[in-house]
């Protein structure tokens, strides 16, 4: 584990202390949990977003005309 210094506004620090006291943890533990959650959300969100539009055909009528288009072989 690496040691680092974090500068926080007084209000944020007081909130961190209150949360730590309520949960019976140290401020450092609360900060580590918050960082882990932030990193997890950042990377899982990117993966989900990167799949959007992967099968885009440019046509807007495929769901309504799927059978007709399939029989004519027009979906590419």
Biopython code that builds the backbone (N, CA, C, O; Angstrom):
import numpy as np
from Bio.PDB.StructureBuilder import StructureBuilder

atoms = [
    (1, "UNK", "N", (0.855, -1.174, 0.000)),
    (1, "UNK", "CA", (0.000, 0.000, 0.000)),
    (1, "UNK", "C", (0.901, 1.237, 0.000)),
    (1, "UNK", "O", (1.898, 1.282, 0.720)),
    (2, "UNK", "N", (0.557, 2.208, -0.784)),
    (2, "UNK", "CA", (1.314, 3.461, -0.883)),
    (2, "UNK", "C", (0.673, 4.529, -0.015)),
    (2, "UNK", "O", (-0.549, 4.581, 0.124)),
    (3, "UNK", "N", (1.492, 5.365, 0.557)),
    (3, "UNK", "CA", (1.017, 6.492, 1.359)),
    (3, "UNK", "C", (0.927, 7.711, 0.455)),
    (3, "UNK", "O", (1.798, 7.932, -0.387)),
    (4, "UNK", "N", (-0.126, 8.502, 0.629)),
    (4, "UNK", "CA", (-0.285, 9.729, -0.156)),
    (4, "UNK", "C", (-0.964, 10.786, 0.699)),
    (4, "UNK", "O", (-1.499, 10.485, 1.766)),
    (5, "UNK", "N", (-0.939, 12.001, 0.235)),
    (5, "UNK", "CA", (-1.591, 13.110, 0.927)),
    (5, "UNK", "C", (-2.735, 13.600, 0.055)),
    (5, "UNK", "O", (-2.585, 13.783, -1.153)),
    (6, "UNK", "N", (-3.869, 13.805, 0.686)),
    (6, "UNK", "CA", (-5.050, 14.305, -0.032)),
    (6, "UNK", "C", (-5.475, 15.610, 0.626)),
    (6, "UNK", "O", (-5.622, 15.685, 1.846)),
    (7, "UNK", "N", (-5.670, 16.625, -0.185)),
    (7, "UNK", "CA", (-6.163, 17.899, 0.316)),
    (7, "UNK", "C", (-7.668, 17.959, 0.061)),
    (7, "UNK", "O", (-8.127, 17.745, -1.061)),
    (8, "UNK", "N", (-8.425, 18.252, 1.111)),
    (8, "UNK", "CA", (-9.884, 18.308, 0.988)),
    (8, "UNK", "C", (-10.406, 19.544, 1.714)),
    (8, "UNK", "O", (-9.827, 19.995, 2.702)),
    (9, "UNK", "N", (-11.501, 20.075, 1.208)),
    (9, "UNK", "CA", (-12.145, 21.192, 1.898)),
    (9, "UNK", "C", (-12.573, 20.733, 3.292)),
    (9, "UNK", "O", (-12.806, 19.548, 3.529)),
    (10, "UNK", "N", (-12.669, 21.685, 4.195)),
    (10, "UNK", "CA", (-13.036, 21.386, 5.580)),
    (10, "UNK", "C", (-14.375, 20.646, 5.654)),
    (10, "UNK", "O", (-14.525, 19.693, 6.419)),
    (11, "UNK", "N", (-15.331, 21.087, 4.864)),
    (11, "UNK", "CA", (-16.663, 20.467, 4.876)),
    (11, "UNK", "C", (-16.599, 18.996, 4.453)),
    (11, "UNK", "O", (-17.236, 18.139, 5.066)),
    (12, "UNK", "N", (-15.832, 18.715, 3.407)),
    (12, "UNK", "CA", (-15.685, 17.335, 2.942)),
    (12, "UNK", "C", (-15.003, 16.489, 4.004)),
    (12, "UNK", "O", (-15.410, 15.355, 4.257)),
    (13, "UNK", "N", (-13.963, 17.039, 4.625)),
    (13, "UNK", "CA", (-13.252, 16.290, 5.655)),
    (13, "UNK", "C", (-14.167, 15.979, 6.845)),
    (13, "UNK", "O", (-14.123, 14.879, 7.396)),
    (14, "UNK", "N", (-14.986, 16.943, 7.231)),
    (14, "UNK", "CA", (-15.916, 16.704, 8.342)),
    (14, "UNK", "C", (-16.936, 15.632, 7.978)),
    (14, "UNK", "O", (-17.300, 14.805, 8.815)),
    (15, "UNK", "N", (-17.398, 15.646, 6.727)),
    (15, "UNK", "CA", (-18.313, 14.595, 6.267)),
    (15, "UNK", "C", (-17.637, 13.233, 6.308)),
    (15, "UNK", "O", (-18.240, 12.249, 6.737)),
    (16, "UNK", "N", (-16.382, 13.176, 5.863)),
    (16, "UNK", "CA", (-15.636, 11.921, 5.906)),
    (16, "UNK", "C", (-15.493, 11.408, 7.336)),
    (16, "UNK", "O", (-15.664, 10.217, 7.595)),
    (17, "UNK", "N", (-15.181, 12.307, 8.254)),
    (17, "UNK", "CA", (-15.040, 11.911, 9.663)),
    (17, "UNK", "C", (-16.358, 11.380, 10.219)),
    (17, "UNK", "O", (-16.377, 10.389, 10.949)),
    (18, "UNK", "N", (-17.458, 12.045, 9.871)),
    (18, "UNK", "CA", (-18.773, 11.618, 10.347)),
    (18, "UNK", "C", (-19.127, 10.226, 9.808)),
    (18, "UNK", "O", (-19.598, 9.365, 10.550)),
    (19, "UNK", "N", (-18.895, 10.022, 8.510)),
    (19, "UNK", "CA", (-19.181, 8.720, 7.897)),
    (19, "UNK", "C", (-18.321, 7.637, 8.530)),
    (19, "UNK", "O", (-18.812, 6.553, 8.842)),
    (20, "UNK", "N", (-17.034, 7.930, 8.720)),
    (20, "UNK", "CA", (-16.124, 6.960, 9.323)),
    (20, "UNK", "C", (-16.586, 6.588, 10.731)),
    (20, "UNK", "O", (-16.559, 5.415, 11.103)),
    (21, "UNK", "N", (-17.002, 7.564, 11.498)),
    (21, "UNK", "CA", (-17.461, 7.299, 12.856)),
    (21, "UNK", "C", (-18.738, 6.459, 12.852)),
    (21, "UNK", "O", (-18.878, 5.531, 13.648)),
    (22, "UNK", "N", (-19.674, 6.790, 11.948)),
    (22, "UNK", "CA", (-20.925, 6.034, 11.861)),
    (22, "UNK", "C", (-20.679, 4.580, 11.482)),
    (22, "UNK", "O", (-21.367, 3.682, 11.968)),
    (23, "UNK", "N", (-19.695, 4.346, 10.611)),
    (23, "UNK", "CA", (-19.430, 2.993, 10.126)),
    (23, "UNK", "C", (-18.358, 2.263, 10.934)),
    (23, "UNK", "O", (-18.059, 1.098, 10.671)),
    (24, "UNK", "N", (-17.787, 2.951, 11.912)),
    (24, "UNK", "CA", (-16.762, 2.328, 12.736)),
    (24, "UNK", "C", (-15.484, 2.040, 11.960)),
    (24, "UNK", "O", (-14.823, 1.027, 12.191)),
    (25, "UNK", "N", (-15.141, 2.931, 11.043)),
    (25, "UNK", "CA", (-13.951, 2.776, 10.205)),
    (25, "UNK", "C", (-13.084, 4.017, 10.335)),
    (25, "UNK", "O", (-13.487, 5.004, 10.951)),
    (26, "UNK", "N", (-11.899, 3.964, 9.755)),
    (26, "UNK", "CA", (-11.041, 5.144, 9.727)),
    (26, "UNK", "C", (-11.365, 5.969, 8.486)),
    (26, "UNK", "O", (-11.960, 5.478, 7.527)),
    (27, "UNK", "N", (-10.958, 7.235, 8.533)),
    (27, "UNK", "CA", (-11.147, 8.105, 7.376)),
    (27, "UNK", "C", (-10.402, 7.513, 6.176)),
    (27, "UNK", "O", (-10.894, 7.570, 5.050)),
    (28, "UNK", "N", (-9.227, 6.949, 6.415)),
    (28, "UNK", "CA", (-8.448, 6.341, 5.324)),
    (28, "UNK", "C", (-9.221, 5.209, 4.659)),
    (28, "UNK", "O", (-9.202, 5.083, 3.435)),
    (29, "UNK", "N", (-9.897, 4.387, 5.449)),
    (29, "UNK", "CA", (-10.686, 3.285, 4.880)),
    (29, "UNK", "C", (-11.823, 3.820, 4.016)),
    (29, "UNK", "O", (-12.101, 3.286, 2.942)),
    (30, "UNK", "N", (-12.475, 4.872, 4.488)),
    (30, "UNK", "CA", (-13.586, 5.467, 3.731)),
    (30, "UNK", "C", (-13.067, 6.030, 2.410)),
    (30, "UNK", "O", (-13.707, 5.859, 1.373)),
    (31, "UNK", "N", (-11.921, 6.694, 2.437)),
    (31, "UNK", "CA", (-11.340, 7.250, 1.213)),
    (31, "UNK", "C", (-10.952, 6.131, 0.255)),
    (31, "UNK", "O", (-11.201, 6.242, -0.946)),
    (32, "UNK", "N", (-10.342, 5.043, 0.763)),
    (32, "UNK", "CA", (-9.976, 3.919, -0.109)),
    (32, "UNK", "C", (-11.204, 3.303, -0.759)),
    (32, "UNK", "O", (-11.184, 2.984, -1.948)),
    (33, "UNK", "N", (-12.276, 3.133, 0.014)),
    (33, "UNK", "CA", (-13.514, 2.578, -0.543)),
    (33, "UNK", "C", (-14.083, 3.488, -1.630)),
    (33, "UNK", "O", (-14.534, 3.017, -2.673)),
    (34, "UNK", "N", (-14.055, 4.788, -1.374)),
    (34, "UNK", "CA", (-14.577, 5.743, -2.354)),
    (34, "UNK", "C", (-13.751, 5.707, -3.639)),
    (34, "UNK", "O", (-14.306, 5.771, -4.736)),
    (35, "UNK", "N", (-12.432, 5.604, -3.504)),
    (35, "UNK", "CA", (-11.569, 5.530, -4.681)),
    (35, "UNK", "C", (-11.804, 4.243, -5.462)),
    (35, "UNK", "O", (-11.847, 4.256, -6.692)),
    (36, "UNK", "N", (-11.955, 3.131, -4.743)),
    (36, "UNK", "CA", (-12.218, 1.854, -5.415)),
    (36, "UNK", "C", (-13.530, 1.912, -6.181)),
    (36, "UNK", "O", (-13.606, 1.444, -7.317)),
    (37, "UNK", "N", (-14.560, 2.480, -5.572)),
    (37, "UNK", "CA", (-15.858, 2.588, -6.229)),
    (37, "UNK", "C", (-15.768, 3.479, -7.466)),
    (37, "UNK", "O", (-16.333, 3.151, -8.510)),
    (38, "UNK", "N", (-15.066, 4.595, -7.353)),
    (38, "UNK", "CA", (-14.903, 5.518, -8.478)),
    (38, "UNK", "C", (-14.205, 4.820, -9.646)),
    (38, "UNK", "O", (-14.657, 4.913, -10.788)),
    (39, "UNK", "N", (-13.124, 4.135, -9.365)),
    (39, "UNK", "CA", (-12.364, 3.455, -10.411)),
    (39, "UNK", "C", (-13.197, 2.350, -11.052)),
    (39, "UNK", "O", (-13.196, 2.199, -12.274)),
    (40, "UNK", "N", (-13.906, 1.579, -10.232)),
    (40, "UNK", "CA", (-14.749, 0.502, -10.758)),
    (40, "UNK", "C", (-15.828, 1.063, -11.689)),
    (40, "UNK", "O", (-16.037, 0.542, -12.785)),
    (41, "UNK", "N", (-16.507, 2.118, -11.255)),
    (41, "UNK", "CA", (-17.571, 2.712, -12.068)),
    (41, "UNK", "C", (-17.016, 3.304, -13.350)),
    (41, "UNK", "O", (-17.651, 3.207, -14.401)),
    (42, "UNK", "N", (-15.853, 3.909, -13.282)),
    (42, "UNK", "CA", (-15.254, 4.524, -14.467)),
    (42, "UNK", "C", (-14.936, 3.477, -15.523)),
    (42, "UNK", "O", (-15.209, 3.700, -16.703)),
    (43, "UNK", "N", (-14.370, 2.346, -15.135)),
    (43, "UNK", "CA", (-14.001, 1.334, -16.111)),
    (43, "UNK", "C", (-15.177, 0.500, -16.574)),
    (43, "UNK", "O", (-15.206, 0.102, -17.739)),
    (44, "UNK", "N", (-16.151, 0.215, -15.719)),
    (44, "UNK", "CA", (-17.300, -0.568, -16.174)),
    (44, "UNK", "C", (-18.197, 0.268, -17.074)),
    (44, "UNK", "O", (-18.823, -0.274, -17.985)),
    (45, "UNK", "N", (-18.275, 1.569, -16.843)),
    (45, "UNK", "CA", (-19.073, 2.439, -17.697)),
    (45, "UNK", "C", (-18.465, 2.521, -19.092)),
    (45, "UNK", "O", (-19.194, 2.481, -20.083)),
    (46, "UNK", "N", (-17.153, 2.634, -19.186)),
    (46, "UNK", "CA", (-16.509, 2.712, -20.493)),
    (46, "UNK", "C", (-16.775, 1.457, -21.314)),
    (46, "UNK", "O", (-17.049, 1.549, -22.510)),
    (47, "UNK", "N", (-16.699, 0.292, -20.690)),
    (47, "UNK", "CA", (-16.922, -0.945, -21.421)),
    (47, "UNK", "C", (-18.346, -1.007, -21.963)),
    (47, "UNK", "O", (-18.552, -1.414, -23.106)),
    (48, "UNK", "N", (-19.320, -0.615, -21.170)),
    (48, "UNK", "CA", (-20.713, -0.670, -21.610)),
    (48, "UNK", "C", (-20.961, 0.313, -22.751)),
    (48, "UNK", "O", (-21.658, -0.017, -23.710)),
    (49, "UNK", "N", (-20.408, 1.497, -22.658)),
    (49, "UNK", "CA", (-20.628, 2.515, -23.668)),
    (49, "UNK", "C", (-19.965, 2.131, -24.991)),
    (49, "UNK", "O", (-20.486, 2.459, -26.057)),
    (50, "UNK", "N", (-18.838, 1.451, -24.936)),
    (50, "UNK", "CA", (-18.124, 1.129, -26.163)),
    (50, "UNK", "C", (-18.902, 0.167, -27.053)),
    (50, "UNK", "O", (-18.571, 0.029, -28.231)),
    (51, "UNK", "N", (-19.926, -0.503, -26.527)),
    (51, "UNK", "CA", (-20.717, -1.431, -27.327)),
    (51, "UNK", "C", (-21.902, -0.769, -28.027)),
    (51, "UNK", "O", (-22.528, -1.377, -28.895)),
    (52, "UNK", "N", (-22.206, 0.448, -27.662)),
    (52, "UNK", "CA", (-23.352, 1.138, -28.251)),
    (52, "UNK", "C", (-23.107, 1.375, -29.738)),
    (52, "UNK", "O", (-22.063, 1.901, -30.123)),
    (53, "UNK", "N", (-24.055, 0.992, -30.562)),
    (53, "UNK", "CA", (-23.980, 1.221, -31.993)),
    (53, "UNK", "C", (-23.140, 0.209, -32.749)),
    (53, "UNK", "O", (-22.866, 0.395, -33.934)),
    (54, "UNK", "N", (-22.729, -0.857, -32.080)),
    (54, "UNK", "CA", (-21.835, -1.821, -32.727)),
    (54, "UNK", "C", (-22.505, -2.516, -33.912)),
    (54, "UNK", "O", (-21.828, -2.888, -34.870)),
    (55, "UNK", "N", (-23.816, -2.694, -33.859)),
    (55, "UNK", "CA", (-24.502, -3.366, -34.960)),
    (55, "UNK", "C", (-25.340, -2.428, -35.793)),
    (55, "UNK", "O", (-26.277, -2.866, -36.460)),
    (56, "UNK", "N", (-25.031, -1.170, -35.771)),
    (56, "UNK", "CA", (-25.819, -0.166, -36.482)),
    (56, "UNK", "C", (-25.725, -0.369, -37.988)),
    (56, "UNK", "O", (-24.631, -0.470, -38.544)),
    (57, "UNK", "N", (-26.880, -0.430, -38.641)),
    (57, "UNK", "CA", (-26.902, -0.655, -40.083)),
    (57, "UNK", "C", (-27.177, 0.630, -40.862)),
    (57, "UNK", "O", (-26.941, 0.697, -42.068)),
    (58, "UNK", "N", (-27.672, 1.632, -40.172)),
    (58, "UNK", "CA", (-28.019, 2.861, -40.865)),
    (58, "UNK", "C", (-29.480, 2.898, -41.291)),
    (58, "UNK", "O", (-29.969, 3.928, -41.753)),
    (59, "UNK", "N", (-30.177, 1.776, -41.137)),
    (59, "UNK", "CA", (-31.593, 1.714, -41.506)),
    (59, "UNK", "C", (-32.432, 1.851, -40.252)),
    (59, "UNK", "O", (-32.061, 1.338, -39.196)),
    (60, "UNK", "N", (-33.551, 2.533, -40.356)),
    (60, "UNK", "CA", (-34.421, 2.750, -39.211)),
    (60, "UNK", "C", (-35.666, 1.864, -39.223)),
    (60, "UNK", "O", (-36.435, 1.871, -38.262)),
    (61, "UNK", "N", (-35.871, 1.113, -40.284)),
    (61, "UNK", "CA", (-37.108, 0.350, -40.421)),
    (61, "UNK", "C", (-36.911, -1.155, -40.236)),
    (61, "UNK", "O", (-37.834, -1.922, -40.508)),
    (62, "UNK", "N", (-35.765, -1.589, -39.792)),
    (62, "UNK", "CA", (-35.476, -3.026, -39.752)),
    (62, "UNK", "C", (-36.410, -3.780, -38.806)),
    (62, "UNK", "O", (-36.892, -4.858, -39.152)),
    (63, "UNK", "N", (-36.670, -3.233, -37.621)),
    (63, "UNK", "CA", (-37.525, -3.979, -36.695)),
    (63, "UNK", "C", (-38.950, -4.135, -37.217)),
    (63, "UNK", "O", (-39.592, -5.152, -36.955)),
    (64, "UNK", "N", (-39.448, -3.156, -37.942)),
    (64, "UNK", "CA", (-40.804, -3.248, -38.477)),
    (64, "UNK", "C", (-40.873, -4.138, -39.723)),
    (64, "UNK", "O", (-41.887, -4.792, -39.967)),
    (65, "UNK", "N", (-39.802, -4.159, -40.500)),
    (65, "UNK", "CA", (-39.816, -4.873, -41.771)),
    (65, "UNK", "C", (-38.832, -6.039, -41.801)),
    (65, "UNK", "O", (-38.412, -6.455, -42.881)),
    (66, "UNK", "N", (-38.453, -6.579, -40.633)),
    (66, "UNK", "CA", (-37.385, -7.579, -40.573)),
    (66, "UNK", "C", (-37.658, -8.808, -41.456)),
    (66, "UNK", "O", (-36.771, -9.251, -42.186)),
    (67, "UNK", "N", (-38.862, -9.350, -41.396)),
    (67, "UNK", "CA", (-39.142, -10.551, -42.194)),
    (67, "UNK", "C", (-39.116, -10.245, -43.688)),
    (67, "UNK", "O", (-38.552, -11.009, -44.471)),
    (68, "UNK", "N", (-39.711, -9.151, -44.075)),
    (68, "UNK", "CA", (-39.718, -8.759, -45.479)),
    (68, "UNK", "C", (-38.292, -8.549, -45.983)),
    (68, "UNK", "O", (-37.952, -8.999, -47.077)),
    (69, "UNK", "N", (-37.465, -7.878, -45.205)),
    (69, "UNK", "CA", (-36.089, -7.615, -45.618)),
    (69, "UNK", "C", (-35.251, -8.891, -45.660)),
    (69, "UNK", "O", (-34.412, -9.061, -46.545)),
    (70, "UNK", "N", (-35.482, -9.784, -44.699)),
    (70, "UNK", "CA", (-34.732, -11.042, -44.685)),
    (70, "UNK", "C", (-35.046, -11.895, -45.907)),
    (70, "UNK", "O", (-34.145, -12.477, -46.511)),
    (71, "UNK", "N", (-36.324, -11.970, -46.270)),
    (71, "UNK", "CA", (-36.704, -12.786, -47.427)),
    (71, "UNK", "C", (-36.161, -12.221, -48.723)),
    (71, "UNK", "O", (-35.881, -12.976, -49.654)),
    (72, "UNK", "N", (-36.008, -10.920, -48.804)),
    (72, "UNK", "CA", (-35.459, -10.293, -50.000)),
    (72, "UNK", "C", (-33.933, -10.256, -49.958)),
    (72, "UNK", "O", (-33.302, -9.929, -50.963)),
    (73, "UNK", "N", (-33.332, -10.585, -48.820)),
    (73, "UNK", "CA", (-31.881, -10.576, -48.687)),
    (73, "UNK", "C", (-31.302, -9.167, -48.680)),
    (73, "UNK", "O", (-30.173, -8.950, -49.120)),
    (74, "UNK", "N", (-32.087, -8.205, -48.174)),
    (74, "UNK", "CA", (-31.634, -6.819, -48.232)),
    (74, "UNK", "C", (-30.896, -6.361, -46.982)),
    (74, "UNK", "O", (-30.344, -5.261, -46.978)),
    (75, "UNK", "N", (-30.866, -7.154, -45.933)),
    (75, "UNK", "CA", (-30.125, -6.768, -44.736)),
    (75, "UNK", "C", (-28.682, -7.184, -44.919)),
    (75, "UNK", "O", (-28.382, -8.352, -45.168)),
    (76, "UNK", "N", (-27.803, -6.228, -44.795)),
    (76, "UNK", "CA", (-26.373, -6.502, -44.967)),
    (76, "UNK", "C", (-25.623, -6.154, -43.729)),
    (76, "UNK", "O", (-24.403, -6.315, -43.681)),
]
sb = StructureBuilder()
sb.init_structure("model")
sb.init_model(0)
sb.init_chain("A")
sb.init_seg("    ")
for serial, (resi, resn, name, xyz) in enumerate(atoms, 1):
    if name == "N":
        sb.init_residue(resn, " ", resi, " ")
    sb.init_atom(name, np.array(xyz, "f"), 0.0, 1.0, " ", f" {name:<3s}", serial, name[0])
structure = sb.get_structure()
